[in-house]
Amino acid sequence: MKRAFVFPGQGSQTVGMGKELAEAFPVAAQVFEEVDDALGQKLTSLMYEGPIEDLTLTENTQPALMAVSVAVARVLESEGNFKLSDASSFVAGHSLGEYSALTAVGSLELADTARLLKARGLAMQKAVPVGFGAMAALLGMDIEPVEELVAEAAAAADADGICVVANDNAVGQVVLSGHKQAVERVIELAKEKGVRKAMLLPVSAPFHCPLMQPAADEMAAKLTDVKIVPPSVPLVSNITADEVSDPETIRSLLIEQVTGRVRWRESVLFMGTQDIESLFELGTGKILSGMVRRINKEMKGSAIQGPADIEAFLKSL
């Protein structure tokens, strides 16, 4: 059976994340300790005990989710006595999850990734003043009609601001990002067209849109001196929905990803064309694994979070 390992992005965080894993497996605790050391902060205390308001700050959420994902990957390798590359054909991650994926397959060093994601979170937060931008989810409407609505709103005589598709997550699940008034305009148009649900998201900044260019510039500077080596299995990129292994191409795509669209639906479809039968989501939450069947009915999605999931996966090999 051909499989891929995928890694979640923001929205999957929860107080208590990683604690059971660290208590059961020393290799997981070692990952968390290395992340704490790299950041010079006790991120693990925030992960285990909260408060959720602090954990949800982008600068904390991003390295925390990465830490749990990489910890799961390291435990799988340790307990199963294999490398991720022996058990998968591709890796992919949703937004910050790309950093987790690249770390799990040896393209980035864990300490470097922790520092990069801390910087990425801070840069994304300060790129746009709070309240200036917004993101919204449109449910029950596919990507093509959403793109038509975005174009219609932009072409209006009184159009004000930027609104783009930030995430093409699954069939009937599209996320918008941009100036608040422009996003709200597209929401109203979508409601007129009979969208099942359109709602502003409780996020602190408009991610994956041109307003994030200052953050992209900052990440370009941060990534300049970071060592990137070819991953042990190809990454399916958010930006291209295609496989990539060249380190300089990966570096460029990580920069472009800050302002670019997350092409998750297309990424899963691509993996289907490569005969991938199962996607295993490593880390906190079940968002990505839950979307699989909506994208490709022939593909199975499963989440590997804690000791029981790890044991079940290793038995299935």
C-alpha atoms as one frame of an Amber mdcrd trajectory, in Angstrom:
protein
   0.000   0.000   0.000   1.379   3.416  -0.970   0.956   6.035   1.730   1.823
   9.648   2.488   2.353  11.406   5.795   0.742  14.837   6.166   1.157  17.506
   8.830  -1.496  19.909  10.182  -1.504  23.711  10.271  -3.060  26.300  12.574
  -6.425  25.496  14.055  -5.417  22.100  15.441  -3.866  23.395  18.678  -5.339
  22.426  22.026  -4.232  22.657  25.665  -2.626  19.344  26.658  -1.171  18.717
  23.211   1.855  16.441  23.284   1.709  15.675  27.012   0.574  12.048  26.740
   3.136  11.503  23.993   5.999  12.862  26.091   4.978  10.807  29.132   4.891
   7.606  27.076   7.965   8.078  24.876  11.320   9.630  25.887  12.087  10.402
  22.229   9.023  12.691  22.138  10.049  14.439  25.359  13.479  14.958  23.788
  11.892  16.727  20.791   9.985  19.095  23.087  13.103  19.793  25.160  15.083
  20.620  22.005  12.353  23.029  20.840  12.274  24.719  24.256  16.056  25.132
  24.144  16.034  26.494  20.598  13.402  29.100  21.463  14.685  29.965  24.920
  11.175  29.579  26.315   9.176  26.882  28.077   6.836  26.238  25.150   6.019
  22.786  26.509   4.456  24.306  29.651   2.196  26.375  27.429   1.314  23.305
  25.358   0.525  21.161  28.405  -1.167  23.721  30.659  -2.202  26.721  28.533
  -3.781  29.198  28.827  -5.346  28.653  25.410  -5.208  32.425  24.706  -1.398
  32.332  24.835  -1.115  29.009  23.028  -3.260  30.410  20.212  -0.895  33.342
  19.631   0.530  32.644  16.184   4.135  32.879  17.393   3.443  30.019  19.860
   0.965  27.962  17.844   3.283  27.432  14.900   6.307  25.928  16.716   4.005
  24.026  19.114   2.127  22.231  16.335   5.397  21.473  14.574   6.900  20.053
  17.768   4.043  17.594  18.282   4.069  16.518  14.627   7.815  15.901  14.628
   7.546  14.100  17.973   4.959  11.693  16.506   7.201  11.109  13.489  10.250
  10.423  15.686   8.281   8.022  17.897   7.038   6.112  14.849  10.609   5.738
  13.608  11.934   4.736  17.027   9.181   2.279  17.947   8.895   0.843  14.437
  12.643   0.769  13.815  12.288   2.366  10.375  12.669   5.708   8.648   9.633
   7.688   7.490  11.045   7.416   3.983  10.731   3.611   4.179   7.022   3.849
   4.971   5.874   6.692   2.704   6.120   7.989  -0.839   5.432  11.666  -0.079
   5.062  14.143   2.747   2.925  17.283   2.721   1.825  19.885   5.233  -0.871
  22.521   5.447   0.801  25.960   5.634   3.167  25.769   8.663   2.773  21.984
   8.354   5.224  22.112   5.450   7.948  23.001   7.948   6.911  20.010  10.089
   6.990  17.739   7.029  10.437  18.930   5.954  11.803  18.475   9.470  10.314
  14.998   9.795  12.149  13.830   6.654  15.462  15.494   7.411  15.358  18.498
   5.086  15.421  20.993   7.986  16.998  20.688  11.437  14.545  20.730  14.346
  16.140  23.701  16.145  16.246  25.723  12.916  12.578  24.942  12.241  11.510
  26.001  15.733  13.254  29.350  15.348  11.935  29.836  11.806   8.341  29.214
  12.880   8.637  31.530  15.869   9.899  34.231  13.494   7.232  33.360  10.914
   4.460  33.709  13.487   5.758  37.055  14.730   6.251  38.365  11.187   2.777
  37.303  10.071   1.191  38.907  13.136   2.871  42.275  12.684   2.482  42.423
   8.871  -1.072  43.783   9.115  -2.606  45.850  11.956  -5.235  43.962  13.981
  -8.710  44.552  12.561  -7.379  45.711   9.192  -7.575  42.280   7.582  -9.840
  39.243   7.820 -10.291  35.652   6.708 -13.554  33.860   5.940 -14.654  30.319
   5.198 -17.127  29.566   2.422 -18.755  26.164   2.851 -20.774  24.412   0.177
 -19.218  26.313  -2.730 -16.408  24.987  -4.933 -13.290  26.834  -5.980 -14.395
  27.938  -9.482 -17.546  29.819  -8.416 -15.637  31.330  -5.483 -12.964  32.626
  -7.846 -15.735  34.141  -9.980 -17.151  35.925  -6.918 -13.712  37.260  -5.986
 -13.247  38.590  -9.519 -16.754  40.099  -9.532 -16.132  41.877  -6.224 -12.770
  43.212  -7.422 -14.310  44.541 -10.634 -17.091  46.484  -8.896 -16.939  50.247
  -9.360 -16.714  50.850  -5.620 -14.332  47.930  -4.922 -12.118  48.671  -1.955
  -9.209  46.463  -0.912  -7.799  43.029  -1.667  -9.586  39.691  -1.300  -8.085
  36.438  -2.599  -8.541  32.701  -2.125  -6.133  31.762   0.667  -6.916  28.046
   1.042  -8.494  25.638  -1.417  -8.945  23.033   1.292 -11.467  20.531  -0.045
 -14.503  20.199  -2.239 -16.913  22.839  -0.926 -14.440  24.344   1.549 -12.649
  27.513   0.463 -11.037  30.187   2.641 -10.729  33.871   1.685  -8.189  36.384
   2.962  -7.520  40.098   2.563  -8.769  43.509   3.639 -11.758  43.132   5.978
 -14.164  45.166   3.863 -13.199  43.294   0.689 -13.650  39.902   2.363 -17.046
  40.965   3.709 -18.095  42.040   0.199 -17.369  38.547  -1.162 -19.249  36.988
   1.783 -22.344  39.011   0.847 -22.057  38.002  -2.815 -21.680  34.352  -1.776
 -24.833  34.566   0.346 -26.706  36.015  -2.627 -25.524  33.015  -4.689 -26.820
  30.562  -2.087 -23.609  29.461  -0.371 -24.402  26.986   2.440 -22.376  28.907
   5.010 -20.131  31.973   4.903 -18.428  33.190   8.041 -15.551  35.321   9.218
 -12.879  33.267  10.990 -11.494  34.119  14.458  -7.934  34.734  13.253  -5.524
  37.507  14.175  -4.290  38.325  10.663  -5.149  37.735   6.968  -2.800  34.854
   6.147  -1.861  33.651   2.643  -2.653  36.851   0.783  -0.625  39.755  -0.663
  -1.006  41.704   2.595   1.507  39.255   4.077   4.330  40.499   1.803   6.251
  42.110   4.716   6.243  38.707   6.439   7.393  37.007   3.231  10.284  39.473
   2.983  11.236  38.745   6.579  11.127  34.983   6.005  13.282  35.392   2.902
  15.929  36.981   5.121  15.559  34.329   7.846  15.762  31.432   5.366  18.872
  32.760   3.602  21.351  31.209   6.033  19.348  28.126   7.037  20.655  24.817
   5.746  18.124  22.888   3.653  19.001  19.457   2.274  16.972  17.206  -0.048
  14.133  15.523   1.919  14.340  11.740   2.145  10.986  11.589   0.322   9.548
  14.359  -1.883   7.431  17.155  -0.432   4.143  17.964  -2.166   4.216  21.766
  -2.126   1.277  23.958  -1.053   2.123  26.407  -3.831   2.520  24.029  -6.776
   0.524  20.957  -5.655   3.425  18.982  -7.107   6.428  17.154  -5.715   9.681
  18.946  -4.933  13.031  17.795  -3.546  15.519  20.464  -4.664  16.648  22.491
  -1.600  16.754  25.875  -3.352  13.315  25.332  -4.855  12.013  24.396  -1.391
  13.546  27.578   0.053  11.839  29.696  -2.615   8.472  27.965  -2.144   8.573
  28.461   1.642   8.903  32.196   1.028   6.184  32.269  -1.629   3.906  30.234
   0.640   3.513  33.157   3.080   1.493  35.158   0.540   0.385  32.312  -1.742
  -2.614  30.019  -1.871  -2.578  26.718   0.017  -3.585  24.287  -2.736  -4.503
  21.451  -0.390  -7.314  19.932  -2.476  -5.054  19.859  -5.529  -2.198  18.404
  -3.464  -4.352  15.480  -2.333  -5.580  14.963  -5.897  -1.965  14.930  -7.114
  -1.042  12.267  -4.576  -3.997  10.232  -5.819  -2.551  10.315  -9.351   0.650
   8.871  -7.848  -1.285   5.852  -6.506  -1.301   6.997  -2.874  -4.041   5.023
  -1.131  -3.784   6.388   2.429  -2.869   9.676   4.079  -1.733   9.582   7.700
  -1.919  12.881   9.590   0.860  13.145  12.176   0.335  15.483  15.113  -2.524
  17.273  16.810  -6.067  17.117  15.448  -7.859  15.368  12.595  -8.566  18.250
  10.217  -6.535  17.011   7.239  -7.429  13.341   7.617 -11.080  14.344   7.934
 -11.041  16.118   4.577  -9.535  13.277   2.554 -12.725  11.512   1.459 -14.298
  14.814   0.405 -11.412  15.281  -2.021 -10.760  11.706  -3.179 -13.336   9.049
  -2.331 -10.822   6.290  -3.098  -8.311   7.519  -0.526  -8.336   6.818   3.199
  -7.366   9.375   5.848  -6.233   8.513   9.380  -4.833  10.559  12.265  -1.874
   9.482  14.400  -1.788  11.553  17.582  -1.142   9.537  20.738   0.260   6.190
  21.923  -2.826   4.168  20.925  -2.763   5.540  17.361   0.959   4.827  17.101
   0.499   1.249  18.294  -2.349   0.673  15.835  -0.351   2.080  12.908   2.726
   0.004  13.667   0.600  -3.148  13.897  -0.859  -2.379  10.474   2.540  -2.322
   8.754
